[in-house]
Amino acid sequence: MSIESPTLGGRLPGWPPFIRELDATLAVHSQYVLSGNLYDSFLAPGDGTAPARLLPLRDLMWESLRSSGFSFMVVYDAVDGVQIHPASAADEAQRLLGKVKPDDKPSLEALTRLLAAVARPAEDVRAAFLIDSASRIARTPTDLEPAERDFFRFCARLSRTARPVRVAGQRPKPLYNPVVWLVDRPGDLPPWLTAENENVREITILRPHLGDRQETARLLARAFGVSDVGTDEVAARACDAFAEQADGLTLQSMIEVTRLAKERNVSLADLPDAVRTYKLGVLDNPWSRGHLRRRVLEGEKKVPERVIGQPQAVTKTLDILKRAVLGLSGAQATRSGSRPRGVLFFAGPTGVGKTELAKAITELVFGDESAYLRFDMSEFSGEGSGDRLIGAPPGYVGHEAGGELTNAVREDPFRVILFDEIEKAHPRILDKFLQILEDGRLTDGRGNTVHFSEAILVFTSNLGMFVPAHDTGGGPAPRVRNVMPGMPYEDVEQRMKGAVADHFTEVLNRPELLNRFGDNIVVFDFIGAEAADRIFDLQFANICRRVTEEHRLVLSVKGEPLGTLREWCTAELDKGGRGIGMALESFFVNPLARALFDRDLTPDEKITVTGIRREGSIVHLDLA
């Protein structure tokens, strides 16, 4: 039979669960270790005549203890010293504790005397002792200094020798005068203090759930002149939207958001915008700029000129981008406001424009390619390499520096983030993306929450180009081509999507990650002959322009050598546009540099390439 059940059901209904748990077990535990959401405000229900209140932890604990007949609560921390709560009980506390003045900062040895006076009182007085910031008492919980070791040894013994106290009133049965430790993490106290010690109870204070946030939103609506949300349907919807948008925030943060909204003259209905400002720490929102829709419409002409030969991929990407601009990404979900603005998974052959399209949409939305952030996931193939993204955990080298990804997004949350060749990342790193894609946030190694709700995430992959052969003969599975140049785009798309799905479900066993990508998988086609000619012309023009800018030369190539150069550079289309550029560098830029290096160049000189020829692997140009 559970000890907590009778009290949890009968006493303190509507109070936070950790308070009810502490209150229910005062008869069996003499010490408590509280960790988690310590610095929040908490809902204390009203009594029928007074409404619910938002109280800090100290006040909340005192209100619950007072209802059990406690006379006062002693609070100690290393900064403020000893304080009596409430202050009006100072004289009664003096009788129990002896000569102690408010704000005294006793040594650890003197502190043991105060703890003993409360836990083993000389008279039947109910009192509690709250040790705030207990994580700071010991330099390290596993390597104690002599004074620290003696102090915690005493506290361990005190937990077993504490004396229950009877007093008249609502709870006449014996209850312990509890010692309550407030710690950042349970491991901040020596492990032997709590291990196998049934007198010490560890309780985690959880962050507020949706119901708490909804009730808090209704309390905070009074700041906007709404006294009764129950009779105002518009205000009720605004409060519910505020609570949903505040997912991941504490109740204290909701209070701060309300203050921010009042300062900026934001109405109750527009509180979600204040939440965004509070989370991101920036006032300007590029997504709300009026000209953005016009830029995206213009992009329907400009992007295909930059990403050549990929009409289907460009169209689908722009559709997803329009959805992001209108704020409709994830609109089908109950709560979608915290998810990233857009998620794209680019799959296809190498060199066909996946990275270039990511840069194009960056410039389209933010007007600057510097908002584009790229991570080569082949550098994150090791199990511990995820620390580079989010930062090393406490106690490890580099913990203070934070993570490359989380730091960058905290500095500027309006970004396009490219994760190149995602299939090469370690599976443990992929788990991090689950939280980003679903909740739009990530906690870094320093415990700070970073929000991705205003970012566009782009994943690229070559998955599906090769697949394991079906008939392996019992040996290692060889890989065979899955798609080839010349195949209809519909077949390429179907095969690539099928291979991506097989990789996430069968190989990685991460079907949930595949579900987060949904229909945002954009398949790129092979470069065709017509697109290859356009890419060749574009890259060739770039070379001629660079020569003019660097040396003030007018460079031209006659028709026959230009045709030969075009044929050489577009011979292997399976290497994509990047292959054309590499061929141009090998067949044209290198021999051109060799030829120009041997000449005395004069400004405005006209140089014409009249011939091109190969001698083995060396290419020569004839200049006139």
N, C-alpha and C positions, 0 to 999 in steps of 0.2 A: 504493500500500500504506500503510495507516494506521500511523503511528509508535506509537500507543498500544496497538495490538492485542496484541503479544506480552507486554508488561508487564502490561496490564490482565488478561490471562488467567492469567498465571503468578505475579505478585506481589500481595500484599495482598488475597487473595480475601475477600469479605465486608465489606471496609472501605467507608466512604461513597464515592460516585462521585467527588466533588470531590478527595478524597485520592488515589484511584487515578489520576485525571487528572493531578494535580500530580506524583505519583511517576513516572508513565510518561513525562513530558516534561521531566524535569530535564536530559536530555542536549541539549535544543534550545532551552530558554528560560531566560533569566537572571533575569527578573523576572515576578511574578504579581500580578494585582489581583483580590482576593477580595471579593465583595459578596453581599448577601442575608442569609441566616439565620446571621449571625456569632455571635450571643450564645446559641446553643442548646447543649445537651449532645448528644454524638454517640456512636453505638454503635461500639465497637472490639471485634472478635471475640476470643474466647478462643483459647488455643493447644492445646486438647485436655485439658489438666490444669486450667486456670483458666477460669471462665465469662466470657461477654462482659461488657464494662464500659461505663459511661456516662462520657465524658470531656468536659471543656470544650475549646474549639478549640485553645488553646495546647498542652495536654497531648496532644491527638490528633495534632497536627502533629509534635510532638516524637517521639512513638512511631513514626510512619511514617518520619521522617527518620533516627532512630537505626538502624532496620533497614537503611538504605542506607549505613551507615558514617559518618554525621555525628557529630561530636564534641560539638557544643553548638549552641545557638540563641540569638542575641542578640534581645532584645525591647525595643522602645522605644515609649513613649507619653508625651505631654506631661505627664501627671499623675504617673506613677511613675518617669519617667526611663528609664535603661538598666538592664536586668536580664539576667542570664545564666541560661539554662535548659538543663540542671539546675544548681543552685547548686554542686554538687560539681565542675563544670568551670570554675570561676571562674579558677583559676590558668592553665589552658591558654588560656582566652580572653584573659587579660592578655598572654600572649606574642604573640598575634596582633593584638590591638587596641591594645596599648600601655597607658599609664596611664589607666585608666577605672575608676571606683569604682561599685559598685552604687548605684542611685537617683540617679546623676548626671543632670542635665538639661542636656545640651549645647545650644549654639546650633545653628542650621541649618548654619552654616559648619563647626562641629566635628562635626556629624553626618555631613557628607560624608566626613570622614576615616575614621570608623568604617565607613561603608558601603563605601568603597573597600578598607579592610583586609579585609573579608569577601569581597567580590565579586572582588577581585584579590589573593588572599592571597600573601604573600611565601614561604610554604612550603606543601606539600601537606597542607592541613588542610581537612576538609569542615565547613563551618559555614553557618548560614542567618541571615538578618536579617529579623525580623518587625516591621513598622511598624504598630502598632495605632492605631486612631482617626485614620487618615491623612486623613480628611475634614476634620479640624480644623486641619491645618497651614496651609492657605491661607485667607485671609479670603473670597475668592471665586476659583474656578478660572479665570475669564476676565479678572480684573483683579488681577494679582499685584503685590505690592509688590516692590521691587528685590531684597531678600534672598530672598524666596520664588521669584522668577523665576530667580535664580542657582542656588538649590538644585535646582529641578526640571530646569533645563538640565543640571546636573551628573548628575542621576539618569538623564536620557535618554541622555547619552553613556556613562554607566557600563553601561547595559543592552547597549550595543554593544561595549564593551571588556572586559567581564567575562571571567575566565579559568576554563575548566573544570579540574577537579582530579581526579587519579587517586589512589586509595588501595587498599591491599590489602583483600580481604574479599569479601563477597557480590557487590558491584558494582564490579569493578575498572576498568571503562571510565570515561572522563571524564564528570563531571557538574558542572553549574554549582553554585556556592554561591548559592542564590537569595535575592533581595530580594522579600519578600512584603508587599504593601500591603493592609491591611484597611480598606475604605471602606464607608460607608452605601450609596452609589450609585456606579456607575462614573463618572458625570459629575462626581464631586467632585474628581477630579484634572484637571490641565490636559489638554484634548483632544489637544494635540500630543505629549504624553508617550506615549500609547498608539496614536495613529492611524498606520497604515501602519508600525508598528514590530513586526516579526516576533519580536523578542526578548522582547516583553512579552505575556503570555497573560492574558486576562480569564476568570475562572471565577465562575459564580454558584452559591452554596450554596443548594440548594432546601430547602423545609420538608419534614419527614418524611412519607413515604407510609404507607399502612396497614400494610405489612409491618414497617416500622420501629417503628410504634406498638405493634403486636402483640408484637414481641420485647421492647420496653421494658416493656410491661405485665407480661410474664412475669418480667422481672427485678425489677420493683417488687413483685410478689406475695410476695417474701420478707419484706417488711415486715409481712405479715399471717400469717407463719408457714408459708407454702407454699413448700417447698424444691424440689419437682419438679412443675411444672404438667403435664408430660406424662403423669403417672400419675393425675392428679386431674381427672376430666372436668368436675366442677362448677366448679373453679377455672379450667380452660381456657376455659369458656364465659364466666365473669365477666371474664377478661382480654380476650377478644375483644370483649365488650360495652364494656369500658373503652376499648379502642383505637378502636372505631367512634364512641363518643360524644366522643372527644377529637379528632375531625376538625377541622382548622384550628389545633390547638394544637401547640406545639413539644414536644420531648421534655423539655426543662427544665420546661415547664409541667406535664407529666404528673408529674414529680418533686414539684412544688409541690402538685399535687392530692393526691398520696399523703400528703404531710405534713399537709395540711388534713384529710384523712380520718382519719388517726391521731389528730389533735388532737381531733376531734369524735367519736371512737370509732365511726367508720363502718366497716362490714365490707367485705371485698373485693367481695361481691356488690352492695353499694350504692354503689360508686364512681361510677356515672353521676350520682347526686345530688350528689356532691362536685364533679364536673365542672361541673354546672349552677351550683353556688354559685361556683366559681372563675370561670367565664365571666361571670356576671352580677354578681357582687360583692354578692349579697343572700342572706340566710339564709331569709327567709320566702317561701314559694311559695303564692300564692293558689290555684293549681290543685290543690294537695293538701289543701285545707281540707275537712273532712268535711261541712260544711253546703252545699257548692257544688251537689251533686247535688239537694239539697232545693230550693235556690233556683231551679235550672233547671226542676224539675218545677212549682214555683209559677209560673214564668214562662209556662208553657203557658196559664195563665188571665190573667195580668197583661199580657203583651205584646200580645195581640189587642185589649185594651181601650185600649192606647196607640197601636198602629198599626192603624187601622180600615180594614176593607174589603180586607185582603190575607191571607186565610187560607192560600193556597198558599205565598206568600213567607215568612210567619211560620213555618209548619210546616217548610219546608225549612231555613230558617236555624237553627231550634232543633235540628233533626237534626244539622246540621254542628257546632253548639255542643256537643251531647252527645258527639259524636265527639271534640271537642277536650278536653272534661273527662275523658274516659276515656283520653286519650293515644293515640288510635287514628288521628289525622290522618296520612295517608301511610303507614299500616301495611303497605300492599302493597309498599312499596319496601324494598330491601335495607337501606338506612340512612335512617331517617326522623326520628331523634331531634333533629336540628338544624333541621328545617324549622319554619316558624311553626305555632303551635297551630291556627290556623284561617285559611282564606282564603275570602273571599266576594266575588263580583262581582255587584253590584246593578244591574240594567238595567230601565229602564221610563220611563214619562212623568214629567214634572216634577211635583213637589208631591204625590206619592202615598205618601210615608212612607219613602223610602230612608234619608235622614239620620236620621229619627226612630227607625228600627229599629236603626241603628248605636248610637245613644245608649241605646236600651232594653237591648241586650245588654251594653253597657258597665256599666250600673247593675246588671244581673243578675249578672254575673260578679264585678265588682270592688266593687260596692256604692257606687260614687261615679262620677258623670259626669265628674269631673275627670280620670279615666284615659282619657278620650276625646280624641284628638288629630286635628285636621282640617287637611288641606292642600287648598287650592283649586288644582287643577292648571292652571287657566287662567292662573295667575300664573307657570307654568313652561313657557311655550310657546317661549321663546327657547333657542337652542342652549347658551348658557352659564349658563342659570338653574339647572342641576343643582347648581352650586356652593352654592346656598342650602340644598340638602338635605343634602349630605355635606361641605361645606366646600371652600374654595378650595385648590388645590394649593400646595405650597411655593413661595415667591417671589412670590405674588400677594397683593394687598391683602386683608386679612381672614382670612388663613390661620390665624392663632392662634385665631380665634373658633370655628372648627369649623362644622358644619352644623346646621341647625334640626332635621332629622329624627334624625341620629345623636346629637346632644347630648341630645335628649329621651328617646330610647330608652336611652341609657347611664345617664341619671339614674333612669329608671323603666322597666325592660324589660317590666313587666306592663301592657300598654296595648291599647286598641283604636285602631288607626290608620286614619283614613278619608282616602282619596285621591279627592276629589270631582271628577267630570267628567274621568276619566282620559284620555279620547280627545283632550283639548285639550293634553296634555303633549307636549313635543318628543320625537321618536322616540329620541334619545340618552338621555333620562331613562328611557324605558321599559326600556332595556337594564339599568339598575340594578336594576329589579325582578326580572329573570331570576335574578340572584345571590341576592336575598333569598328568592324563592319556592323556589329549588332548594336552596340551602345554608343559608339562615336566617341569613346574616351579610353584613356590608357593611363595607368599609374606608373610613374617612373621609379627608379631605384631610391629616390629621396622621399618617396611617399606623396609627391605632388601629382595632381590629376591634370592631364593634358587633354584638351577637347579637339576632336577632328570634325566637328559638325559643319565647319565652313570650308573644308578641304575637298578636293577631288582626288581620289585615289586611282592610280592607273597601275595595273599589273601586266607585265608582258611575259610571254612564254613561247618557246619553240616546241612545246608539247604537241604531239600528233604528226610531226614530220616523219618520225620513224616509230614503229611499233614492234614488239616481240613477234617472231615468227611462230606460227601455230605448231608446226612439226619440228620439234627440237631433237628428236632421236634420243632423248634421255640426257643430253648434255646441256651446257649453258644455252639459254635462249638467244639465238642471233637476232639482230634487229634488221628489219626490212623497211623499204620506203612505203609510206602510207599514202602520201599524196605526191603528185608529180606535175611539172609544168605542162600546160595544155589541157588539164582536166577542167570540166565545167565548174564554175564557182560553186554551184549548189552542192556538187559532190565533195569539193574541197571543204566547204563549210560543215557538211554533215560528218565527214570523217574526222576533221579536227576537233569538233565539239565532242564527238564520241570518245576520242582518245583522251581529251582533257577530263571528261567525266570518269573514264576508267582509271586514270592516274590518281584522282583524288579519292575515289571510292575503293578501288582494289589495291593500289600500291601504297598510298599514304593512310588509308583507312580514315579519311577526313571528309565524309560526305556532307557533314554540316557546313564545312567551309565552301564546298561547291554550291550548296543551297544559298549561301550568302551572296555569291556572285549572280545566281539566278540567270536571267536572260541578258545580262550585261556582258556576255562573252562576245567579242567582236573579232571575227575571223578575217584575216587579210589574205588576198589572193597573190599568186605568183605575178611577177612583173611580165607583162606581155610585150610583144615586139613594138607596138605603137608607143606604149608607155616608156619602153627602154629608149626609143629614139628621143622622146621628149626629155627624159632624164639626162641623156647624153648631151643634148643641145644646151640644157640648163647648166650642167657642170662645165661644159666646154666654154660657155660664155663667162662663167665665173673665173676660169683660168685667164682668159684674155683680159678681163677687167682688172684682175690682180696684177698682171704684167704692166698694164697701163698705169695703175696707181703707184706701183713700186718704182718703175723706171721710166715713166713717160714715153713708152714705146707704143707704136701702133702695130699690133700683131694680127696677121690674117693667115688663113690656110686655104690653099687652092682646092678646088672641088675634088680632084682625084685623090690626093692624100687624105683629105677630110673623110671621103667615103671609105677609104681603107681603114682609117683610124676608127670610124664608127663601126665597121664590121668587126674589127678586133675586139673592141670594148663591149659590144653587145652580144658576143658569141655565147657566153655562159649566163643565161638569164636566171638560173636557179640560185645564183649568188645575189640577186636583187640589185637595187640601186647602189648599195655599198660596193658591190663587185664592179659595177661600171666605174665608180670613182677610183677604185684601186687600180683598175686597168688603165684608166686615163693617166694616173700618176706614173705608172710603169712605162706605158707606151708613148706618152707625150711630155709630161712634166719633166721627167728625168732627162731624156735626150735634149729637151729644150733648154734646161738649165745648163747641161754640158756645152751646148752650142753657144749659148749667150755668155757663158763664163769665159770663153776664149776670144770674145770680141770686145773691141772698145766701143762702148755704147754711148750714143749722143742723144740728148732729149729730142722728142718728136720724130725720132727715126722710125721709118716704116720697114717692118721686117715681114717677109712673106715666106711661109713654108711651101716649097715647091715640090717636095718629094719626101717619102717616108719608106724605110726599108728595114728588114730584119737581117741580122747576121748572127745566127744562133739565138741566144737569149738577149742580145743587145740590139736596141733599136736606134737608128740614125735618122736625123732630119737634115734635109737640104734646105738651106736658107738663102734668100735673095734680098 
